[in-house]
């Protein structure tokens, strides 16, 4: 009678000293096939995870570039508005100092 020991987590067949060698050889072959299958599945999952990570990385880089472009545009607009406001404030101050309306506001 074959002693049916198994590994605790994956339940791979384990040999046992009281088993016949021809029985344990088949059990070990079964275990190796199961290990091979599990390793292959893990490699495929790892490959898929790496591909997903690369896709996400590219998307984030593109998003980052888009955000940088938008930030530059906003900074340019802000700078233009600050310049216009400063120019307007100078005109207003000159009009106040001279008591006249030299510069149309």
Secondary structure in CASP SS format (residue, H / E / C, confidence):
PFRMAT SS
TARGET T0000
AUTHOR 0000-0000-0000
METHOD secondary structure of the structure
MODEL  1
X C 1.00
X C 1.00
X C 1.00
X C 1.00
X E 1.00
X E 1.00
X C 1.00
X C 1.00
X C 1.00
X C 1.00
X C 1.00
X C 1.00
X E 1.00
X E 1.00
X C 1.00
X C 1.00
X C 1.00
X C 1.00
X C 1.00
X C 1.00
X H 1.00
X H 1.00
X H 1.00
X H 1.00
X H 1.00
X H 1.00
X H 1.00
X H 1.00
X H 1.00
X H 1.00
X H 1.00
X H 1.00
X H 1.00
X H 1.00
X H 1.00
X H 1.00
X H 1.00
X H 1.00
X H 1.00
X H 1.00
X H 1.00
X H 1.00
X H 1.00
X H 1.00
X H 1.00
X H 1.00
X H 1.00
X H 1.00
X H 1.00
X H 1.00
X H 1.00
X H 1.00
X H 1.00
X H 1.00
X H 1.00
X H 1.00
X H 1.00
X H 1.00
X H 1.00
X H 1.00
X H 1.00
X H 1.00
X H 1.00
X H 1.00
X H 1.00
X H 1.00
X H 1.00
X H 1.00
X H 1.00
X H 1.00
X H 1.00
X H 1.00
X H 1.00
X H 1.00
X H 1.00
X H 1.00
X H 1.00
X H 1.00
X H 1.00
X H 1.00
X H 1.00
X H 1.00
X H 1.00
X H 1.00
X H 1.00
X H 1.00
X H 1.00
X H 1.00
X H 1.00
X H 1.00
X H 1.00
X H 1.00
X H 1.00
X H 1.00
X H 1.00
X H 1.00
X H 1.00
X H 1.00
X C 1.00
X C 1.00
X C 1.00
X C 1.00
X C 1.00
X C 1.00
X C 1.00
END
